[in-house]
Amino acid sequence: MAAAPYIVTRGVVLRETETKEADKILTLLTADRGRLSVIARGVRRKGCKYAACAQPLAYSEWTLYQKGEWYYANEGATLELFSGLRGDLDALALGSYFAELTEAVTQAEVPAGELVSHLLNGLYALSALHKPPELVKPAFELRLLCLAGYEPLADSCAYCGVPDPEGPLLDVVQGVLRCRRCGEGSSMLSMPLCPASLAALRHIVYGDPKRLYSFRLEAEPLARLSAAAEAFLTAQLERGFRTLDFYKSLRDPLQ
């Protein structure tokens, strides 16, 4: 019987699970093969040549082989470790949330090039560019939802068609923009915006992905954008995230 051919791919470690004495099961997100479960044998042993590749959030080139339903690691070479995250607990916690969130919207072995790029850009914004976490978080969430097929309709009021709604609200269940007086009673879950936070929302949803984190907002509009983004995400995905709870506990120990 011929040996299984090797597969070379690049991926981000979304999650690790320690198993047996020195092994890990890694959840990798790759552009060409989507989400993969990979067994990395002996990776926890001192002296393992690709131990750095198996860290959460590491981006590496992997040589794998498949045996049954599992992939096994043969070699690994790090491409980006995002070292700027590892000395900042808040940034690391937010990056871990980005990984868990990305995993939630990906499928096994379905190509995910745009999602990989989005995750890498988000981690880079925190690690190397040192963008404020409170700005990166809503931008990452909203753009990820767009890529996953949950893009909100934010170009005009969904009811009257006015491009600049009076007292704008984001209906997080229907995923539409509305005026304060339009659509009353259609959904109890609508989050208030303002002209500045609405402009930022449109930049995130409709703008150039390469300039995703290039906007600025004062504290109050940013708080509105953040609350709307998180509420929209929760309503659309209908689940919570353990890593988000941890991140929030760091930002507000009283939560």
C-alpha positions in Angstrom: 0.0 0.0 0.0 1.5 3.4 -1.0 2.2 6.0 1.7 -0.2 8.8 2.0 1.0 11.9 0.0 2.0 14.9 2.0 0.0 18.1 2.0 1.6 21.5 2.4 -0.7 24.3 3.6 -0.6 27.5 5.6 -2.9 27.9 8.6 -3.7 29.8 11.9 -4.1 27.7 15.1 -7.6 28.6 16.3 -7.6 26.1 19.2 -5.4 23.5 20.9 -6.4 20.5 23.0 -3.7 18.7 24.9 -4.0 14.9 24.6 -2.0 11.9 25.8 1.4 12.7 27.3 2.9 15.0 24.7 0.5 15.4 21.8 -2.0 18.1 20.8 -5.0 18.2 18.6 -4.9 21.5 16.7 -7.8 23.3 15.0 -6.2 25.0 12.0 -7.9 27.4 9.6 -6.3 27.3 6.2 -7.2 29.3 3.0 -7.2 26.3 0.6 -8.7 23.6 2.8 -10.7 25.5 5.4 -10.9 24.2 9.0 -8.8 21.1 9.7 -8.3 19.0 12.8 -4.6 18.1 13.1 -2.9 15.7 15.5 0.6 17.0 16.4 2.4 14.1 18.0 5.1 14.8 20.5 4.7 18.6 20.1 4.8 19.2 23.9 8.1 17.4 24.3 11.2 19.6 24.9 13.1 20.0 21.7 10.2 19.5 19.3 11.2 21.4 16.2 7.7 22.7 15.4 6.5 23.4 18.9 6.2 27.2 18.2 3.9 26.4 15.3 1.4 24.7 17.6 0.8 27.7 19.8 -2.7 29.3 19.6 -2.9 32.1 17.0 0.4 31.1 15.4 0.4 31.3 11.6 2.6 28.6 10.1 3.3 26.5 7.0 2.5 22.9 7.7 3.4 19.6 6.1 0.6 17.2 6.8 -0.6 13.7 5.9 -4.0 12.3 6.1 -4.9 9.0 7.8 -8.6 8.1 7.9 -10.5 11.2 9.1 -7.5 12.8 10.7 -4.7 14.9 9.6 -1.2 14.5 11.2 1.5 17.0 11.4 4.9 16.0 9.9 6.7 19.4 9.8 5.9 23.0 10.6 7.6 26.4 10.0 6.4 29.6 11.7 5.4 32.5 9.5 4.0 34.9 12.1 3.7 34.4 15.9 2.1 37.8 16.6 4.5 38.4 19.5 2.9 41.7 20.3 -0.1 39.8 21.6 1.7 37.6 23.9 3.0 40.4 26.2 -0.4 42.1 26.4 -3.1 40.0 28.2 -6.0 42.2 26.9 -4.8 41.9 23.3 -4.2 38.2 23.7 -7.7 37.6 25.1 -9.2 39.6 22.3 -7.2 37.7 19.7 -8.4 34.4 21.3 -12.0 35.7 21.0 -11.4 36.4 17.3 -10.2 32.9 16.8 -13.2 31.3 18.6 -15.5 33.6 16.6 -13.9 32.7 13.3 -14.1 29.0 14.1 -17.8 29.4 14.7 -18.5 30.6 11.2 -16.2 28.2 9.3 -16.8 24.7 8.0 -14.5 21.7 7.9 -12.5 21.5 4.6 -14.4 24.4 2.9 -11.9 26.9 1.5 -11.8 30.0 3.7 -9.3 32.5 2.1 -11.2 35.7 3.0 -11.7 34.5 6.5 -8.0 33.6 7.0 -7.0 37.1 5.6 -9.5 38.8 7.9 -8.3 36.9 11.0 -4.6 37.6 10.2 -5.4 41.3 9.6 -7.2 41.6 12.9 -4.4 39.9 14.8 -1.8 42.1 13.0 -3.8 45.3 13.9 -3.6 44.3 17.6 -0.1 43.0 17.6 2.0 45.2 15.3 -0.1 48.3 14.6 -1.3 48.5 18.3 -4.8 49.7 17.2 -7.1 50.3 20.2 -8.8 47.0 21.1 -12.1 48.9 21.6 -12.0 50.0 17.9 -10.7 46.7 16.5 -13.3 44.5 18.2 -16.5 45.9 16.5 -14.8 46.3 13.2 -13.6 42.7 13.3 -17.0 41.4 14.4 -19.1 43.3 11.8 -16.7 42.5 8.9 -16.6 38.8 9.9 -20.4 38.6 9.9 -20.4 40.1 6.4 -17.9 37.5 5.1 -20.0 34.8 6.8 -23.2 35.9 5.0 -24.8 38.0 7.7 -24.2 41.4 6.1 -26.5 44.1 7.5 -28.3 46.5 5.1 -27.0 49.8 6.2 -27.2 52.1 3.1 -30.6 53.6 4.0 -33.6 53.1 6.2 -35.2 49.8 5.3 -38.7 51.3 5.6 -38.7 54.8 4.1 -35.5 54.7 2.1 -33.9 57.8 3.6 -30.1 57.5 3.3 -29.5 59.5 6.5 -32.1 58.2 9.0 -33.3 60.5 11.8 -32.2 58.9 15.1 -30.7 55.8 13.3 -31.2 52.4 14.8 -29.7 49.0 13.8 -32.3 46.3 14.0 -30.1 43.4 15.1 -32.6 40.7 14.4 -33.6 41.8 10.9 -30.1 43.1 10.1 -31.4 46.4 8.7 -31.1 50.1 9.4 -34.1 52.2 10.3 -35.2 55.6 11.5 -36.4 56.0 15.1 -40.0 56.2 14.0 -39.9 53.7 11.1 -40.6 50.1 11.8 -41.7 50.6 15.4 -42.8 47.4 16.9 -41.2 45.3 14.2 -38.4 44.2 16.5 -37.7 44.9 20.2 -33.9 44.5 19.5 -32.7 47.7 17.9 -29.5 49.4 18.9 -29.2 53.2 18.7 -26.5 54.7 16.5 -25.5 58.3 15.7 -24.2 59.9 12.5 -20.6 59.2 13.4 -21.2 55.6 14.5 -23.4 55.0 11.4 -20.6 56.3 9.2 -18.1 53.9 10.8 -20.6 51.0 10.4 -20.8 51.8 6.7 -17.0 52.0 6.4 -16.7 48.6 8.0 -19.5 46.9 5.9 -18.9 48.6 2.5 -15.4 49.9 2.6 -12.0 48.6 1.4 -11.0 45.6 3.7 -7.4 46.8 3.6 -8.5 50.0 5.4 -10.8 48.3 7.8 -9.2 49.8 10.9 -8.4 53.2 9.5 -11.3 55.1 11.1 -11.5 57.0 14.3 -14.3 57.7 16.7 -14.9 59.6 19.9 -15.7 57.6 23.0 -19.5 57.8 22.8 -20.0 57.0 19.1 -17.5 54.1 19.5 -19.4 52.8 22.5 -22.6 52.8 20.4 -20.9 51.1 17.5 -19.4 48.4 19.8 -22.8 47.7 21.5 -24.6 47.5 18.2 -21.9 45.1 16.7 -22.0 42.8 19.7 -25.8 42.7 19.8 -26.0 42.0 16.1 -23.5 39.2 16.4 -25.3 37.6 19.3 -28.7 37.9 17.5 -27.4 36.4 14.3 -25.2 33.6 15.6 -27.5 32.9 18.6 -24.7 31.8 21.0 -22.2 33.2 23.4 -18.4 33.0 23.5 -16.3 31.9 26.5 -13.4 33.9 25.3 -15.5 37.1 25.0 -16.6 36.7 28.6 -13.0 36.4 29.6 -12.0 39.5 27.6 -14.8 41.5 29.2 -13.7 40.3 32.7 -10.3 41.8 32.1 -11.7 45.1 30.9 -14.3 45.3 33.7 -13.3 43.0 36.7 -16.7 43.7 38.3 -18.6 41.9 35.5 
